[in-house]
């Protein structure tokens, strides 16, 4: 089938053919007009082929040999005879496979027939040397514009180029709707530390290759920095959700024994006059709402998030000074023997009293520190504060009961965690039976094999492990089957989340009995009413903790109970 166009249109058609061939492996614009006896040849690889079928394979092979590719420069010349037209396209191709910039000259030879023009020959050669592809040396690469636009590690657009091209795409399609999606690898630093930077680099390239392979008509992908990626694509019903699900599947398929979690922030573009950089930051604000949240992996930007981000940033900026000024106050909530209501220990809790005397709720600052990883610094501060206080009590000759401290999910990813805890305990010469570790049940969900290994190591070192918030998650029974702990802390709150009278009571009773069969003492936390106390006594619960008996109190007030 001939191309039914005028001679003057062939130049644009040919440039479009070359661009699609080397960037997407698509050559339908010209391939429909291949003559039966068309020839294809490439002096660079000493290849000659004849006929439609072989030439199509020749074009596909040329693409696959260099792909993935980008094009930084393209121009063409037209040579005419009475019946024939030759379009010579000069193009600078950046081959990420070969890690080279290559200057090519692609000549497409057309023959005039009654219906229009057919292709009788395609020659792919070097622009200046027909024996071998020309390699551009690194000092000369920038003048061709590729490495100034692309991230040379993943082959994706860098931030500046992504913003520029996204701006152009939005301007070119004023009546279409677009989304920007930020993508981040959860705990990427941990992956580097546990599996090595080589594996971390492979993961970045693995995700980068997939982002480059996505075949959407209006789509751009870039790498902002480190493990942070961004894409812009035309909005369509369910498109963002499909993309996020697929990316998570791709991340899970990577070759390490680790559940690689991705988090996503979506910004739906409504005002195209906003600079793309600001759009990316808004997507990042949405991403930060779910970073560190093992149950929710994505969030859509809303304007109210901006004020929340400013508040969170203010709190994060104040952490170091607050630690230095000892603004964090150790509080203790007593634990009681249920049968005789005597104190058998306590849980260490933190309160933040800033220099102005105002209290900042843990419900505000703890989630923020958990999200950005700063919680580990606060936890270590609290561990040392507890050990220091226990040592003071021992020196005073008091009868000290065990104090439990919280170990946050992110703490467990530190390969030196056991050494850190041992160092603090040994520094104050504290018997480990007096320094208990509470690990929340939700930590088990993200990476159970790693958590099991850490807990086993801690128990071997003599630490007593409490599983906190049991019943608040969805893996409770699996956890008890796979993991060895010393004490089970049951979340009383799930009784308040059931609509079926008596059903929660029966479940709680069954859990207590099951723990007894496993020789696990139980502490029920969150006890607030006499009715709950009576219920717990009737089902044989060992210990309790909650506002019915005592709210968190100062160290001085707790000492009076000893």
C-alpha positions in Angstrom: 0.0 0.0 0.0 1.5 3.4 -1.0 1.6 6.5 1.0 -1.0 8.8 -0.5 0.9 12.1 0.3 2.7 14.8 -1.6 6.4 14.9 -1.9 6.6 17.8 0.5 5.1 15.7 3.3 7.6 12.8 3.1 10.2 14.6 5.1 8.0 15.0 8.2 6.7 11.4 7.9 10.2 10.0 7.7 11.4 12.0 10.7 8.4 10.7 12.7 9.2 7.2 11.6 12.8 7.4 12.8 11.8 8.9 16.1 9.2 6.2 16.8 11.6 3.5 15.6 14.4 4.3 18.1 12.3 5.5 21.1 9.4 3.0 21.0 10.2 0.3 18.5 7.2 1.3 16.4 7.5 1.7 12.6 4.0 1.4 11.4 4.0 4.8 9.6 6.4 3.7 6.9 6.2 -0.1 7.1 2.7 -0.1 5.5 4.4 1.3 2.3 7.2 -1.2 2.0 7.6 -2.5 -1.5 7.6 -6.3 -2.0 11.3 -6.1 -3.0 12.4 -3.5 -0.5 15.9 -3.8 0.8 17.4 -2.9 4.2 21.1 -2.6 4.9 23.4 -1.5 7.7 27.1 -1.2 6.9 27.8 -0.9 10.6 26.8 -4.4 11.4 27.3 -5.8 7.9 23.7 -6.7 7.4 21.7 -6.8 4.2 18.1 -8.1 3.9 15.5 -8.3 1.2 11.7 -8.3 1.2 9.0 -6.9 3.5 9.2 -9.6 6.1 13.0 -9.5 6.5 13.1 -5.7 6.5 10.5 -5.4 9.3 12.6 -7.8 11.3 15.7 -5.8 10.5 14.1 -2.6 11.8 12.9 -4.4 15.0 16.4 -5.9 15.6 18.0 -2.4 15.2 15.6 -1.1 17.9 16.2 -4.0 20.3 20.0 -3.8 19.8 20.1 -0.2 21.1 17.0 0.1 23.3 16.1 1.7 25.5 16.9 4.9 23.6 16.4 8.6 23.6 16.8 11.1 20.8 18.5 14.4 21.5 18.8 15.8 18.0 17.1 15.1 14.7 17.1 16.8 11.3 16.7 15.7 7.7 17.5 16.5 4.1 15.5 15.7 1.0 17.0 14.6 -2.3 14.7 14.4 -5.4 14.8 12.9 -8.9 12.0 12.7 -11.3 10.5 9.5 -9.8 12.3 9.0 -6.6 12.7 10.8 -3.3 15.4 10.0 -0.7 15.0 11.4 2.9 18.2 11.4 4.8 17.6 11.7 8.6 20.5 12.7 10.9 19.8 11.7 14.4 21.7 11.5 17.7 20.6 8.4 19.6 21.4 7.7 23.2 21.5 4.0 23.8 21.2 3.1 27.5 22.0 -0.5 26.7 25.3 0.3 25.1 25.9 3.3 27.4 26.8 5.4 24.3 25.7 8.3 22.3 25.5 7.3 18.6 25.2 9.6 15.6 23.2 7.9 12.8 22.2 8.6 9.3 19.0 6.9 8.2 18.1 7.1 4.6 14.7 6.1 3.4 14.3 5.8 -0.3 10.8 6.3 -1.8 9.6 5.5 -5.3 6.7 7.3 -7.0 3.9 5.1 -8.1 0.4 5.8 -9.3 -1.1 5.7 -5.7 1.6 7.8 -4.1 5.0 6.7 -2.7 6.4 3.2 -1.7 9.6 2.5 0.2 12.2 0.6 -1.8 15.2 0.9 0.5 16.2 1.7 4.1 19.8 2.3 5.0 21.0 2.7 8.6 24.6 3.9 8.8 26.9 6.2 10.8 26.6 9.9 10.3 30.3 10.2 9.6 31.9 6.7 9.5 30.2 3.9 7.6 32.3 1.2 9.1 31.4 1.4 12.7 29.0 3.4 15.0 30.6 6.5 16.2 31.0 6.8 20.0 31.0 10.2 21.6 33.5 10.6 24.3 32.2 11.7 27.8 33.7 15.3 27.6 31.7 15.9 24.4 28.4 14.3 25.5 26.8 17.4 27.0 26.8 19.2 23.7 24.3 16.7 22.4 21.9 17.4 25.3 21.3 13.8 26.4 23.2 13.5 29.6 22.1 17.0 30.7 18.5 15.7 30.4 18.7 12.1 31.6 19.6 10.5 34.8 22.7 8.5 33.8 22.0 5.8 36.4 18.5 4.7 35.4 18.1 6.4 32.0 15.0 8.3 33.2 14.6 12.0 32.8 16.3 14.0 35.5 14.2 16.5 37.6 14.9 19.5 35.4 14.2 17.7 32.1 11.1 16.1 33.6 9.7 19.5 34.7 10.5 21.0 31.3 8.9 18.3 29.2 5.9 18.0 31.5 5.4 21.7 31.1 5.5 21.3 27.3 3.1 18.3 27.4 0.6 20.1 29.6 0.7 23.1 27.2 0.4 20.9 24.1 -2.8 19.2 25.4 -4.7 22.0 27.2 -8.0 20.1 27.1 -6.7 16.9 28.6 -6.4 16.1 32.3 -3.2 14.8 33.8 -1.9 13.3 37.1 1.5 13.4 38.7 2.6 10.4 40.8 5.5 10.4 43.2 7.0 7.0 44.0 9.3 6.2 46.9 10.9 2.9 48.2 10.1 2.4 51.8 13.2 2.0 54.0 15.6 2.0 51.1 18.4 2.8 53.4 17.7 -0.5 55.2 17.8 -2.4 52.0 21.3 -0.9 51.3 22.5 -1.7 54.8 21.1 -5.3 55.0 21.6 -6.5 51.4 24.4 -4.2 50.2 24.5 -1.1 48.0 25.0 -3.3 44.9 21.5 -4.8 45.4 20.1 -1.4 46.2 21.4 0.0 42.9 20.0 -3.0 41.1 16.6 -2.3 42.6 16.7 1.3 41.4 17.6 0.2 37.9 14.9 -2.5 38.0 12.2 0.0 38.8 13.7 2.5 36.4 13.5 0.0 33.5 9.9 -0.8 34.3 9.0 2.9 34.4 10.7 3.4 31.0 8.8 0.4 29.5 5.3 1.8 30.3 3.5 2.3 27.0 1.1 5.2 27.5 0.5 7.8 24.8 0.9 10.8 27.1 3.4 9.7 29.7 6.7 10.9 31.1 8.9 9.3 33.8 11.8 10.7 35.8 14.1 10.1 38.8 14.3 13.0 41.2 17.0 11.7 43.5 18.0 8.5 45.4 14.9 6.2 45.5 12.4 8.9 44.5 10.7 8.7 41.1 8.0 10.7 39.4 5.6 10.1 36.5 3.1 12.3 34.7 0.3 10.7 32.7 -3.1 11.4 31.2 -5.8 11.0 33.8 -8.2 8.1 33.1 -10.6 6.2 35.3 -8.6 3.8 37.5 -5.3 4.5 35.6 -3.4 5.7 38.7 -4.6 2.7 40.8 -3.6 0.3 38.1 -0.2 1.9 37.8 0.4 1.8 41.6 -0.7 -1.9 41.9 1.5 -2.9 39.0 4.5 -1.0 40.4 4.1 -2.8 43.8 4.0 -6.2 42.0 7.2 -5.3 40.1 8.9 -4.2 43.4 7.8 -7.5 45.1 9.3 -9.5 42.2 12.8 -8.1 42.8 15.5 -10.7 43.6 15.9 -10.2 47.4 14.3 -11.9 50.4 12.6 -8.8 51.5 9.1 -7.3 51.1 9.9 -4.2 49.1 7.2 -1.7 49.9 6.5 1.4 47.7 4.6 4.5 48.8 2.8 6.8 46.4 1.6 10.4 46.4 -0.8 11.5 43.7 -1.5 15.0 42.6 -4.4 15.6 40.3 -3.5 18.6 38.1 -6.3 21.1 38.1 -4.4 24.3 37.5 -1.8 23.9 34.7 -0.3 27.3 35.4 1.3 26.0 38.6 5.0 25.3 38.0 5.6 21.5 37.7 8.2 21.7 40.5 5.4 22.7 42.9 3.1 20.0 41.5 5.8 17.5 42.3 6.1 18.8 45.9 2.4 18.6 46.3 2.5 14.9 45.3 5.3 14.5 47.8 3.2 16.0 50.6 0.6 13.4 49.8 3.2 10.7 49.8 4.5 11.8 53.2 1.0 11.2 54.7 1.4 7.5 54.2 5.2 7.0 54.5 5.8 4.5 57.2 2.2 3.4 57.2 2.2 -0.4 56.5 -1.5 -0.5 55.9 -2.0 2.4 53.5 0.4 2.8 50.6 -1.0 5.8 48.7 -2.6 9.2 49.2 -4.2 11.9 47.0 -3.2 15.5 47.7 -5.6 17.8 49.4 -5.0 21.5 50.1 -5.3 21.0 53.9 -2.2 18.8 53.7 -0.1 21.9 53.1 -0.8 23.3 56.6 -0.2 19.9 58.1 3.1 19.6 56.4 4.3 23.0 57.7 3.3 21.9 61.3 5.1 18.5 60.8 8.2 20.3 59.5 8.3 22.6 62.5 8.1 19.6 64.8 10.8 17.7 63.0 13.1 20.8 63.0 12.7 21.1 66.8 13.7 17.5 67.6 17.5 17.8 67.9 17.2 20.9 70.1 14.5 19.2 72.2 16.8 16.2 72.8 19.7 18.5 73.7 17.5 20.5 76.1 16.0 17.3 77.6 12.4 18.5 76.8 11.2 14.9 76.6 9.9 13.7 80.0 9.9 10.1 81.1 6.4 9.1 82.4 5.5 5.7 83.7 2.1 3.9 83.6 1.9 1.2 86.3 0.9 -2.4 85.5 -1.1 -4.3 88.0 -1.6 -7.8 89.3 -5.3 -8.1 88.6 -6.1 -10.5 91.5 -4.8 -8.2 94.3 -4.3 -5.0 92.3 -0.7 -4.5 93.3 1.9 -2.9 91.0 4.1 -5.4 89.2 5.9 -3.1 86.8 5.4 -0.2 84.4 5.6 1.0 80.8 7.8 3.9 79.9 5.9 6.6 78.0 7.2 10.0 76.7 5.8 13.5 77.1 7.2 16.6 75.3 7.2 19.8 77.4 8.8 22.5 75.3 10.8 25.4 76.7 7.7 27.5 76.9 6.1 25.0 79.2 3.6 23.8 76.6 2.9 20.1 76.2 2.9 18.5 72.8 0.8 15.4 72.6 2.5 12.1 71.7 -0.4 11.5 69.3 1.0 14.4 67.3 4.8 14.0 67.4 5.3 10.2 67.6 3.6 9.5 64.2 5.7 12.3 62.6 8.9 10.9 64.0 7.9 7.4 62.9 7.2 8.6 59.4 10.6 10.3 58.9 12.7 7.8 60.9 13.6 10.2 63.7 11.7 8.0 66.2 14.9 5.9 66.6 16.8 8.8 68.1 13.9 9.5 70.5 13.6 5.8 71.4 17.3 5.6 72.2 16.9 8.7 74.4 14.1 7.0 76.3 16.0 3.7 76.6 18.9 5.5 78.3 16.5 7.6 80.5 14.9 4.4 81.8 18.2 2.6 82.5 19.5 5.7 84.2 16.3 5.8 86.4 16.5 2.1 87.2 20.2 2.6 88.3 19.1 5.5 90.5 16.5 3.3 92.2 18.9 0.4 92.7 21.4 2.7 94.2 18.7 4.0 96.6 18.0 0.4 97.6 14.4 0.4 96.3 12.6 -2.8 95.2 12.6 -2.2 91.5 10.0 -3.7 89.2 10.5 -4.3 85.5 10.0 -1.3 83.2 9.1 -1.9 79.6 10.2 0.4 76.8 8.8 0.7 73.3 10.9 -0.5 70.3 9.5 1.1 67.2 9.1 -0.7 63.9 11.9 1.2 62.3 14.3 0.4 65.1 14.2 -3.2 64.2 15.8 -2.5 60.8 19.0 -1.3 62.5 21.5 -4.2 62.1 23.2 -2.9 65.3 20.0 -2.8 67.4 21.1 -5.7 69.7 24.5 -4.1 70.3 22.9 -0.7 71.0 20.5 -2.1 73.6 23.3 -4.2 75.2 25.5 -1.1 75.3 22.9 1.0 77.1 22.0 -1.7 79.6 25.7 -2.5 80.3 26.5 1.2 80.7 24.2 1.4 83.7 24.8 -2.2 84.9 21.1 -3.0 84.8 19.8 -6.6 85.1 18.0 -7.3 81.8 15.0 -8.7 83.7 14.3 -5.1 84.8 14.4 -3.7 81.2 11.7 -5.2 79.0 11.1 -4.5 75.3 7.7 -3.9 73.8 7.4 -4.6 70.1 4.1 -3.7 68.4 2.2 -6.5 66.6 2.1 -4.4 63.4 5.9 -4.6 63.1 5.5 -8.2 62.2 3.3 -7.5 59.2 5.9 -5.7 57.1 8.8 -8.2 57.1 8.1 -11.2 59.4 11.3 -13.1 58.7 13.5 -10.2 59.6 11.4 -9.4 62.7 11.5 -13.0 63.9 15.3 -13.1 63.5 15.8 -9.8 65.5 13.5 -11.0 68.3 15.3 -14.4 68.5 18.6 -12.5 68.8 17.3 -10.2 71.6 15.9 -13.2 73.6 19.2 -15.0 73.3 20.8 -11.9 74.8 18.5 -12.2 77.8 15.9 -9.5 77.0 12.2 -10.1 77.9 10.0 -9.4 74.8 6.4 -8.2 75.1 4.2 -8.3 72.0 2.3 -5.0 72.2 -1.2 -4.2 70.8 -2.1 -7.8 70.1 -5.4 -7.9 68.4 -5.1 -4.5 66.7 -3.8 -6.0 63.5 -4.6 -8.8 61.1 -1.8 -11.3 61.5 -2.2 -12.2 65.2 -2.5 -15.9 65.0 0.2 -16.3 62.4 2.4 -14.2 64.6 1.9 -16.5 67.6 2.6 -19.5 65.5 5.9 -18.2 64.1 7.4 -16.0 66.8 8.6 -16.6 70.3 7.8 -14.0 72.9 7.6 -13.8 76.7 4.5 -11.8 77.4 1.4 -11.0 75.4 -0.2 -7.5 75.6 -3.8 -7.6 74.4 -5.4 -4.5 73.0 -8.6 -3.9 74.9 -9.7 -1.5 72.3 -11.1 -4.2 69.9 -14.0 -4.7 72.3 -15.1 -1.2 71.6 -15.0 -1.7 67.8 -17.5 -4.5 67.7 -21.2 -4.1 67.2 -22.1 -7.6 68.2 -22.9 -7.9 71.9 -20.8 -10.5 73.6 -18.8 -11.5 70.6 -15.7 -9.4 71.5 -15.9 -10.8 75.1 -15.8 -14.3 73.8 -12.9 -13.6 71.5 -10.9 -12.0 74.4 -11.7 -15.0 76.6 -10.5 -17.3 73.9 -7.2 -15.4 73.4 -6.5 -15.4 77.1 -7.1 -19.2 77.3 -4.9 -19.7 74.2 -2.1 -17.7 75.7 -2.4 -19.8 78.9 -2.0 -23.0 76.9 1.1 -21.4 75.3 2.5 -20.5 78.7 2.3 -16.9 77.9 1.4 -14.4 80.6 -1.1 -11.8 79.5 -1.4 -8.1 80.1 -4.6 -6.4 78.9 -4.0 -2.7 78.2 -6.5 0.0 77.8 -8.7 -1.0 80.8 -11.0 1.9 81.6 -14.1 0.6 83.4 -15.1 -1.6 86.3 -17.1 -3.8 83.9 -14.0 -4.5 81.9 -12.1 -5.3 85.2 -14.9 -7.8 86.2 -14.8 -9.4 82.8 -11.0 -9.8 82.9 -11.1 -11.4 86.3 -13.8 -13.8 85.1 -11.7 -15.1 82.2 -8.4 -15.5 84.2 -6.4 -12.6 82.9 -3.0 -12.1 84.7 -2.1 -8.5 84.6 -3.8 -5.2 83.5 -2.8 -1.7 82.6 -5.1 1.3 81.9 -6.7 4.5 83.1 -9.1 2.6 85.5 -6.1 1.9 87.7 -3.7 4.7 86.8 -2.9 7.2 84.0 0.8 7.7 83.1 2.5 9.4 86.1 5.8 11.1 86.8 8.8 9.1 88.0 8.5 10.7 91.4 4.9 9.7 91.7 5.6 6.2 90.6 8.4 5.9 93.2 5.8 6.3 95.9 4.2 3.0 94.8 7.5 1.1 95.3 
